[in-house]
Amino acid sequence: MATISAVVSAVALPLTAASPASASAPVQSCRETHQARIFFWAVACTQAGQPVIGGFGTWRNVPITFVDGGDAGSAEASNYLRMVPNTEGGMFANSIEVGLYAEKTGPTTSAYGPRWTELGNSGGKTKAITAGINPSVPDNMNHTYMAVRQASGDQWDVLYDFNWVGSTSDQLKVPRGNSNRIDIGLEVRGPQSVSIPEIANRVQFLDENKVWSRAATADTAQVATLGICGQSKGIPNDPSAVYAPPYCFNTKLTDATQFSQWTVSKPGPAQPRPAPVLPQRTGLFNGVDQKALSQCLASDPDACLTAVPGLAACVQTAKVCNTAALQSPSRALARSGGPVTRPGEVSARAAASFGVAPEALHVTTGTRPTTAASGSDAGMTMRTTGDEAVVTVESSAPNHGLEQRGLTFHGFRATYSAASGRLLDACWGQLCRR
């Protein structure tokens, strides 16, 4: 891959605290967006009342577990940051999502890891994030997710753990005065089969003055479409009718003034795993104090942009900022500990995910190179580290893509790891031809 440079120069130094803009909670748009029947959400939607040119979220990558039994693709869960640069399209607006995803890949297996998705005018695309430390392992460590508008044009850059992982190609401009929205929280399909421990989401936005701020609590809407555990269902003459596991969420918005933290979970038998001891990095790299960055990511990643010397300056030029997150992609397999994916299983999952009849699919197997990032003061480059067995599913049939906007697109392509079953990348509609 060619050298990548200067892709997030919209971020400026120094980053200082600022009072949240006056706005109003986007109650209606948040409810409209999160209303599909087979998906359930526990999200907080915030609207800053001014054009937002960057979104920053952080949480720990907790274990997400699935009940044994059942078909591949019958349940999935994600915790993500969603940036809607232009809200004029309402629930159909173009958007960018980056976060943590898990999916049931078989009766006793599942896939797990971060990825980012773009929803555009004429289609969409999604891509697994394979860089960093154990990206396919629930390591209980803090990780950071960012979407930042490029210095010129209307497109956005996506960063994971302060390193660039991709750019959009079909986002709309941010009109002056447009109250664009940031959503953060859980999305679940098949709630009877998935358990999610508590996730503490923290979020900030970047305004046109290039200042990072927290939104006001008064400008934040909350949606929990499964209901809140223990709350009454409102059934007359039946006070015992309350929302109960597995069909409920636990949610809490911390702080009555600022959006400090949105804590969500879906009760179940999941037990958090102890966080591993990660190697410490020391010295300066691209101007960033690597030891200070490691310590900040472990304790308070929400403050790293202001607390770690050199980090904000590095991010604005899209250089490699976090050397600890440049290890080779993890080859972690699914929970069974061995190869679990057969082409027929992948085909069934793809048919269900995209809403296409199985007979309209074309399935192929093969290998493709895996890559890892390396960097220097000159920028970031990608090097080949080996080959990975994959299963690719394609179709020219109409489909709804990996989204819930009620739209129809022509054609899709999705590639899965043959070892873990994890979705590696996909596209639908015209974005497959870009």
C-alpha positions in Angstrom: 0.0 0.0 0.0 1.3 3.5 -0.8 2.4 5.8 1.9 -0.4 7.5 3.7 0.1 11.1 4.8 -1.8 14.1 6.1 -5.2 12.5 6.2 -6.5 14.0 9.4 -5.1 17.5 9.4 -8.4 18.9 10.6 -7.3 18.3 14.2 -5.4 21.3 15.6 -3.3 22.0 18.7 -3.6 22.6 21.5 -6.7 20.7 22.5 -8.4 22.5 25.3 -11.6 22.1 27.2 -14.6 24.1 26.0 -18.2 24.6 27.1 -20.7 22.5 25.1 -22.7 24.4 22.6 -26.4 25.1 23.3 -28.7 22.7 21.4 -31.5 20.3 22.0 -31.7 16.6 22.5 -32.3 14.8 19.1 -35.1 12.7 20.5 -37.1 12.2 17.3 -34.2 11.5 15.0 -32.6 9.1 17.5 -35.9 7.2 17.8 -36.4 7.1 14.0 -33.0 5.8 13.4 -33.2 3.1 16.1 -36.6 1.4 15.4 -36.0 -1.7 13.3 -37.9 -4.8 14.5 -35.2 -7.4 14.5 -32.4 -5.2 15.9 -32.5 -3.7 19.4 -30.5 -0.7 20.7 -29.3 0.9 23.9 -27.8 4.1 22.6 -27.3 7.8 23.5 -27.6 10.3 20.7 -26.1 13.8 21.2 -26.4 16.9 19.1 -23.9 19.7 19.7 -25.9 22.5 17.9 -23.0 23.3 15.6 -21.1 21.6 12.8 -19.0 18.8 14.2 -15.9 17.8 12.3 -14.7 15.0 14.6 -16.0 12.3 16.9 -14.0 10.4 19.5 -15.2 7.4 21.6 -13.5 5.1 24.0 -14.4 1.9 25.9 -12.9 -1.4 27.0 -13.1 -4.3 24.6 -15.2 -6.6 26.8 -16.1 -10.3 26.1 -19.4 -10.7 24.2 -20.6 -14.3 24.6 -23.3 -16.3 22.8 -25.4 -19.2 24.1 -24.3 -22.5 22.6 -26.6 -24.0 20.0 -28.5 -22.4 17.1 -27.5 -21.5 13.6 -24.6 -19.4 12.4 -25.6 -15.7 12.0 -28.6 -16.0 14.3 -27.2 -13.5 16.8 -24.8 -10.5 16.7 -23.9 -7.6 18.9 -21.9 -4.4 18.4 -20.9 -1.3 20.4 -20.0 1.6 18.2 -19.5 5.3 17.7 -21.8 6.6 14.8 -21.0 9.9 13.2 -23.8 11.5 11.1 -22.1 14.5 9.4 -25.3 15.8 7.7 -28.6 15.1 9.5 -30.8 16.6 6.7 -31.6 13.1 5.5 -33.1 12.1 8.8 -32.9 8.4 9.5 -31.6 7.9 5.9 -28.6 10.2 6.4 -25.2 9.1 5.3 -23.0 8.1 8.3 -19.8 6.5 9.6 -19.7 3.8 12.2 -16.6 2.5 14.0 -16.6 0.1 16.9 -16.6 -3.4 18.3 -18.5 -6.3 16.6 -19.3 -9.9 17.5 -21.3 -12.5 15.6 -22.4 -16.1 16.2 -20.6 -18.1 13.5 -21.8 -21.6 14.5 -23.5 -23.6 17.3 -20.4 -23.1 19.6 -18.3 -20.5 17.8 -18.3 -16.8 17.4 -16.2 -14.0 15.7 -15.1 -10.8 17.4 -13.2 -7.7 16.7 -13.3 -4.0 15.7 -14.4 -2.7 12.3 -15.7 0.4 10.6 -18.6 1.0 8.2 -19.6 3.7 5.8 -23.2 4.2 4.7 -23.4 6.4 1.6 -25.9 7.7 -1.0 -25.6 4.7 -3.3 -24.4 1.9 -1.1 -22.0 1.1 1.7 -18.8 -0.7 2.8 -17.4 -2.2 5.9 -13.9 -3.4 6.8 -12.5 -5.3 9.7 -9.7 -3.6 11.7 -6.9 -6.1 11.9 -4.1 -3.8 13.1 -3.2 -3.3 16.8 -2.8 -5.5 19.8 -5.0 -8.7 19.7 -7.8 -7.0 17.6 -9.8 -10.3 17.6 -9.5 -10.9 21.4 -11.7 -9.5 24.1 -8.7 -8.1 26.1 -10.7 -5.9 28.5 -8.3 -3.1 27.5 -9.3 0.5 26.7 -9.4 1.2 23.0 -10.1 4.4 21.1 -12.3 5.0 18.0 -12.3 8.2 15.9 -13.9 9.8 12.8 -12.3 13.1 11.7 -13.2 15.1 8.7 -10.3 15.6 6.2 -8.9 19.1 5.8 -10.2 19.5 2.3 -13.4 18.0 0.8 -16.2 16.2 2.5 -14.7 12.9 3.4 -13.7 11.5 6.8 -10.7 9.5 8.2 -11.2 6.7 10.6 -8.7 6.0 13.4 -8.3 3.1 15.9 -6.1 3.5 18.9 -4.8 6.7 17.4 -3.7 5.1 14.1 -5.3 5.6 10.7 -7.3 2.6 9.4 -9.4 4.0 6.5 -11.2 6.8 4.8 -14.8 7.3 3.5 -15.6 8.0 -0.1 -19.4 8.8 -0.2 -20.1 11.2 2.7 -22.0 14.5 2.3 -20.6 17.9 3.2 -21.3 19.4 6.6 -23.5 22.5 6.0 -22.8 25.5 8.2 -25.2 25.5 11.0 -26.2 21.9 10.5 -26.7 20.1 13.8 -25.0 16.9 13.0 -25.3 14.0 15.5 -23.1 11.5 17.3 -24.6 8.2 18.5 -22.8 5.7 20.8 -23.9 2.4 22.4 -25.1 -1.1 21.8 -26.9 -2.8 18.9 -28.1 -6.4 19.3 -29.8 -9.0 17.1 -31.0 -12.2 18.7 -31.0 -10.9 22.3 -32.0 -14.3 23.7 -28.6 -15.7 22.6 -26.2 -13.0 23.6 -24.7 -11.7 26.8 -22.8 -8.4 27.1 -21.1 -7.2 30.3 -21.1 -3.5 31.3 -19.5 -1.2 28.7 -18.6 2.3 29.8 -18.8 4.5 26.7 -17.2 8.0 26.7 -17.5 10.4 23.8 -16.3 13.9 22.7 -16.8 16.0 19.6 -14.5 18.3 17.6 -16.1 21.6 16.5 -15.1 23.9 13.6 -12.8 25.8 16.0 -10.9 22.6 16.3 -11.6 22.2 20.0 -12.6 18.9 21.6 -15.7 19.1 24.0 -18.2 17.0 25.8 -21.8 17.4 24.9 -24.3 18.7 27.4 -26.5 16.1 29.0 -29.6 18.2 28.1 -28.6 17.8 24.4 -28.6 14.0 24.6 -31.4 11.6 23.8 -31.5 8.0 25.1 -33.1 5.0 23.4 -33.4 1.4 24.9 -35.7 -0.5 22.6 -35.7 -3.7 24.6 -36.7 -1.9 27.8 -34.8 -1.3 31.0 -34.3 -4.2 33.3 -36.6 -4.1 36.3 -38.8 -1.3 34.9 -42.6 -1.8 34.6 -44.0 -2.7 31.2 -47.0 -0.5 32.0 -49.5 -3.3 31.9 -52.7 -2.3 33.9 -53.3 -4.2 37.1 -50.1 -6.2 36.8 -47.3 -4.5 38.8 -45.2 -7.7 38.5 -44.9 -7.2 34.7 -41.4 -5.8 34.4 -38.6 -6.1 31.8 -36.3 -9.0 32.6 -33.3 -10.8 31.1 -32.5 -11.7 28.4 -35.0 -9.2 26.9 -33.8 -6.0 28.6 -30.8 -3.5 28.8 -29.2 -1.8 31.8 -28.3 1.8 31.0 -27.0 4.8 32.8 -26.0 8.3 31.6 -23.5 9.6 34.1 -23.5 13.3 35.1 -26.5 15.6 35.0 -24.5 18.4 33.2 -22.2 16.8 30.7 -22.2 13.6 28.7 -19.4 12.0 30.7 -20.3 8.4 30.3 -23.0 6.1 28.8 -22.9 2.8 30.5 -24.8 -0.1 28.9 -25.1 -3.9 29.3 -27.4 -6.8 28.4 -27.5 -9.2 31.4 -26.3 -12.7 30.9 -23.7 -15.3 32.1 -20.7 -13.5 30.5 -17.7 -13.3 32.9 -15.1 -10.6 32.1 -11.6 -11.9 31.5 -8.6 -10.4 33.3 -6.7 -7.9 31.3 -3.4 -9.1 29.9 -0.1 -7.5 30.8 0.9 -5.7 27.6 4.5 -4.8 26.6 5.4 -1.2 27.5 6.7 1.1 24.8 9.2 3.8 25.7 10.8 6.8 24.0 9.5 9.2 21.4 8.1 8.1 18.1 6.8 10.7 15.6 6.9 13.1 18.5 4.7 11.0 20.8 5.8 10.0 24.3 5.1 6.2 23.9 5.4 5.4 27.6 2.9 8.1 28.5 0.6 6.9 25.8 0.6 3.3 27.0 -0.1 4.5 30.6 -2.9 6.8 29.4 -4.6 4.1 27.3 -4.6 1.8 30.2 -6.1 4.3 32.7 -7.9 7.2 31.0 -7.9 7.2 27.2 -10.5 9.9 27.2 -7.8 12.3 28.2 -5.0 11.1 26.0 -5.4 13.8 23.3 -4.6 16.5 25.9 -2.5 14.6 28.4 0.0 12.8 26.2 2.9 15.0 24.9 2.9 15.1 21.1 -0.2 12.9 20.5 -2.5 15.6 19.1 0.2 16.9 16.8 0.8 13.4 15.5 -2.9 12.6 14.9 -3.4 15.7 12.8 -0.8 14.5 10.2 -2.0 10.8 10.3 1.4 9.5 11.1 1.8 6.4 13.2 1.1 7.6 16.7 0.9 4.4 18.8 3.7 1.9 18.1 2.2 -0.7 20.5 -0.8 -0.9 18.1 1.4 -1.8 15.1 1.9 -5.5 15.9 1.0 -8.0 13.2 -2.7 -8.8 12.9 -3.8 -11.4 15.4 -4.5 -14.9 14.0 -6.8 -15.7 16.9 -9.4 -18.3 15.8 -12.9 -18.6 17.0 -13.8 -20.0 20.5 -13.5 -23.6 19.4 -9.8 -23.2 19.0 -9.6 -24.4 15.4 -11.0 -23.9 11.9 -14.7 -23.7 12.1 -16.0 -22.1 8.9 -17.4 -24.0 5.9 -18.4 -22.3 2.7 -22.0 -23.4 3.2 -22.1 -21.7 6.7 -20.7 -18.5 5.3 -23.2 -18.6 2.4 -26.1 -18.9 4.8 -24.8 -16.1 7.0 -24.4 -13.8 4.0 -27.8 -14.6 2.6 -29.4 -13.7 6.0 -27.2 -10.6 6.5 -27.9 -9.1 3.1 -31.5 -10.4 2.6 -30.7 -12.4 -0.6 -32.0 -15.9 -1.5 -29.2 -18.6 -1.2 -29.6 -19.6 -4.9 -28.7 -16.0 -6.0 -25.2 -16.3 -4.3 -21.9 -17.1 -5.9 -19.3 -18.5 -3.4 -15.6 -18.9 -3.9 -12.7 -19.9 -1.7 -9.0 -18.8 -1.9 -6.3 -16.9 -0.1 -5.3 -13.3 0.1 -2.4 -11.5 1.7 -2.5 -10.1 5.2 -0.8 -6.9 6.0 0.6 -5.0 9.0 1.4 -1.3 9.3 4.7 0.3 10.0 5.6 3.9 10.1 8.2 6.6 10.5 8.4 10.4 10.2 7.7 10.0 6.5 4.2 8.5 7.1 2.7 5.0 7.3 3.1 2.1 4.9 1.7 -1.4 4.8 3.7 -4.6 4.4 2.6 -8.1 3.6 2.9 -10.6 6.4 1.5 -13.8 4.9 -1.6 -15.3 3.3 -5.0 -16.0 4.9 -7.6 -18.5 3.7 -10.9 -16.7 2.9 -14.4 -17.4 1.6 -16.0 -14.7 -0.7 -19.7 -14.4 -1.3 -21.0 -12.3 -4.2 -24.4 -11.6 -5.8 -25.9 -9.2 -8.3 -29.4 -9.5 -6.7 -31.2 -6.6 -4.9 -30.3 -6.4 -1.2 -30.5 -4.2 1.8 -26.8 -4.2 2.6 -25.5 -4.3 6.2 -27.8 -1.5 7.3 -31.3 -0.7 8.5 -32.2 2.3 6.4 -35.0 0.5 4.5 -33.1 1.0 1.2 -32.4 -1.4 -1.6 -29.1 -1.8 -3.5 -28.0 -3.9 -6.5 -25.2 -6.3 -5.8 -22.9 -7.0 -2.9 -19.6 -8.7 -2.1 -18.5 -10.0 1.3 -15.2 -11.8 2.3 -14.9 -13.9 5.5 -12.0 -15.5 7.2 -12.0 -19.2 6.6 -10.5 -19.9 10.0 -12.5 -17.7 12.4 -15.6 -16.9 10.3 -15.0 -13.2 10.9 -16.3 -10.8 8.3 -13.2 -9.1 6.8 -14.8 -6.7 4.4 -17.9 -6.1 2.4 -19.5 -3.6 0.0 -23.0 -3.2 -1.4 -24.4 -1.0 -4.2 -22.2 1.4 -6.1 -19.5 1.4 -3.5 -18.5 -2.0 -4.7 -17.5 -0.4 -8.0 -15.3 2.3 -6.4 
